[in-house]
Amino acid sequence: MFFDGALSNICNPKIAIFYVAFLPQFVAPGAKHATLSLFALGLAFAVLALLVKGPIGFGAAALSGWLRAHPRSLVWLFRTSGVVLIGLALQLALRHLG
């Protein structure tokens, strides 16, 4: 799954646009090795993203396993999220009517 996600990011033009638009502003204008600086910044960004998103992925996997082991909790999760969405819809409708 990791390699599928990495390939998806490599093929995603939005990621390339982000790196081209965002990272160069952190490289000094007269830098000798601007390309190397951009590569280092991109690598730092990737490592930091992995450090943040990795635990989130493991937590989501653990939560998924727990929910599959306790199907009744999933029913209550669906019911609760449905009530929340209905409440938000009512609030939105009332806001536009008033």
Backbone torsions as a table, in degrees:
resi	resn	phi	psi	omega
1	MET	NA	-34.8	179.9
2	PHE	-61.7	-46.0	-178.0
3	PHE	-69.1	-33.0	174.7
4	ASP	-62.6	-44.1	178.4
5	GLY	-65.4	-40.5	178.4
6	ALA	-64.3	-43.6	178.4
7	LEU	-63.5	-39.0	177.6
8	SER	-61.9	-42.3	178.6
9	ASN	-67.9	-38.4	179.9
10	ILE	-65.0	-37.3	-177.8
11	CYS	-84.9	-6.0	-176.7
12	ASN	-85.0	116.5	-178.6
13	PRO	-66.0	-24.9	178.8
14	LYS	-65.1	-34.5	178.2
15	ILE	-66.0	-44.5	178.7
16	ALA	-62.3	-42.3	178.4
17	ILE	-63.2	-39.4	177.8
18	PHE	-59.8	-49.3	-178.2
19	TYR	-64.2	-40.5	-178.5
20	VAL	-70.1	-34.0	-177.5
21	ALA	-87.1	-33.4	-170.0
22	PHE	-95.6	-47.7	-171.8
23	LEU	-70.0	-35.8	-177.4
24	PRO	-60.1	-24.1	-179.7
25	GLN	-69.5	-11.2	178.3
26	PHE	-100.3	6.4	176.7
27	VAL	-105.0	132.0	179.7
28	ALA	-61.3	140.8	-177.3
29	PRO	-58.5	-34.1	-178.4
30	GLY	-101.4	24.8	-177.1
31	ALA	-65.6	136.9	-179.9
32	LYS	-66.1	-43.8	-175.2
33	HIS	-118.1	69.4	-177.2
34	ALA	-63.0	-39.0	-179.8
35	THR	-64.4	-42.0	178.0
36	LEU	-65.3	-38.5	177.1
37	SER	-63.2	-43.6	177.9
38	LEU	-63.1	-40.7	178.4
39	PHE	-63.1	-43.4	179.5
40	ALA	-63.8	-41.5	178.0
41	LEU	-64.6	-42.5	177.5
42	GLY	-63.3	-40.6	178.2
43	LEU	-66.6	-41.1	177.5
44	ALA	-62.1	-41.6	178.5
45	PHE	-62.6	-42.7	-179.4
46	ALA	-65.0	-41.7	179.8
47	VAL	-65.7	-44.5	179.0
48	LEU	-63.7	-40.0	177.7
49	ALA	-63.8	-39.5	177.9
50	LEU	-65.2	-39.7	179.8
51	LEU	-66.6	-30.5	179.7
52	VAL	-85.9	-47.6	-173.8
53	LYS	-80.6	-22.4	178.2
54	GLY	-60.5	-54.6	177.8
55	PRO	-61.5	-32.4	177.0
56	ILE	-64.1	-41.8	178.0
57	GLY	-64.2	-43.6	178.5
58	PHE	-65.6	-39.1	177.3
59	GLY	-64.0	-41.0	178.4
60	ALA	-65.0	-37.9	178.2
61	ALA	-65.6	-41.0	178.9
62	ALA	-65.5	-42.5	178.2
63	LEU	-63.8	-40.2	177.9
64	SER	-61.7	-44.2	178.1
65	GLY	-62.4	-41.1	179.7
66	TRP	-65.8	-42.3	179.8
67	LEU	-65.0	-36.2	177.9
68	ARG	-68.6	-31.1	178.6
69	ALA	-78.0	-20.0	-179.2
70	HIS	-126.4	76.9	-174.3
71	PRO	-62.8	-27.8	178.9
72	ARG	-65.4	-34.1	178.1
73	SER	-66.1	-33.3	177.7
74	LEU	-66.4	-38.0	176.5
75	VAL	-60.4	-45.3	179.9
76	TRP	-68.7	-32.0	175.9
77	LEU	-64.3	-43.8	177.7
78	PHE	-63.1	-43.4	179.9
79	ARG	-63.9	-45.1	-179.8
80	THR	-63.5	-44.9	179.8
81	SER	-66.0	-33.7	175.7
82	GLY	-64.5	-42.5	178.3
83	VAL	-64.5	-41.0	178.4
84	VAL	-62.4	-44.7	180.0
85	LEU	-65.1	-39.5	177.0
86	ILE	-64.3	-42.0	177.4
87	GLY	-61.4	-42.0	177.4
88	LEU	-65.2	-38.8	178.1
89	ALA	-64.7	-42.1	177.9
90	LEU	-64.1	-42.6	178.7
91	GLN	-62.0	-42.3	178.7
92	LEU	-64.6	-43.8	179.9
93	ALA	-63.9	-44.4	-179.7
94	LEU	-67.3	-33.0	178.5
95	ARG	-65.7	-39.0	-178.1
96	HIS	-79.3	-24.5	178.8
97	LEU	-79.5	-30.5	-174.8
98	GLY	-94.4	NA	NA
